């Protein structure tokens, strides 16, 4: 089906983009560094816990806020981890933009405005 062929073509285009190449370089750099991987995993775990609390309507207490701030500061000081998270964020923004373009083009959410 031509639609799937186009999707595969888009995936190839994304793989050749500068954003994806930077993501791959940043990923390789942290995978070879156990300290960076530990910081990344700790950050992601705390971030998920923090956001889950917000999604369930629980205001984070001061301790949770302080822990999140500490791990965020640590990430910002560790260049390789920050580089990876920034590169990952850029790729996810591109993916989100593509999804929005498709949703808008197909009028998939038009029923919400009626």
N, C-alpha and C positions, 0 to 999 in steps of 0.2 A: 504494500500500500504506500502511495506517495507521501502520505502524512508522516509515516514512520521514517521514511527515507529522509525527509526534511528534518525530523527530530535528530536523527543521527548526524546529519550535516551540521546542524546547530551545535551539537555536542563536540564535533571535531573543531568547529570554529572557536568554541569556548576554550578547548584545550590548547589552541594555538594563541590565545590572547595573552597579553602581557600580564594581566591580573592573575590568570591561572598559573603562568610560569613563575611569577613571584610567590604565589601560594605554595607551589611545589618546592621551590628553593627554601622557603621559610619552614616548611614541614620537614624537609630533610635535615635542616640545621637543628631543629629541636629533637628529632628522633634520635640523633646521635649524642644527645646530652641528657643524662638521667636527671640532673638537677632541674633542667628546663621542663622536662616531662612531668616531674613531680609538681612543680609550681603550676603548670598548665592544668593538670588533673585536679589539684586542690582548688584552683580558681573556678574551674567548670563545675565542680561539685558544690561549692559554696554558692555560686551564682544560681544554679538550679534550685537549691534549697531556698534561697532568698526570693527568687521569682515565684516559686510555688506558694510561698507564704503570701506574697502579694496577690496572686491569683485567687487564693482562697479567702481573701478579705482580711487576712491578719496583718496588722501593722507590725513590721519588724521591731523588736525591742532594741535598746541601745547596744547590747552585746552583739547582736546579729549585725547591726549597722557598722559597729567598730571592726568586727571580723571581716566584713565585706570590704571595708575601706583599707584595712591592712593588706589583704591579699591583692586588692587592686593596685595599691602602691607598690607592692612587690613585683607584680606583673609589669608595671610601668618602668621599674628600675631594671628589669631583666630584658635587655634588648631583643634577644631571640624570641622570647615568648610574646612580647608586645608586637614584634614584626609578624609573627605567625597569626596572632589574633586580628591584627589589622588587615592582613592579606585575606584571611578567612572571611572577615566582615565584608570586604569589597566583593568577593565572589558571591556571597549570599545576597548582597544588594543587587547584583546583576541578575541572579536567579529570580529574585522577587520582582524586579522590573520586567523581566520576560514574562513571568506569570501574569502580571498586571496587564501587559500589552495584549496577551491572549484573551484574558477575561474581558477586557474592554472591547476587543475586536469581535468577540463572539456574543457580546451583550449578555453575558451569563448572569449578571447580578441586576439586570434591569427591573426585575420584579420587586426589588426593594424600594424603588422610587415611586411605585404606584400606590 
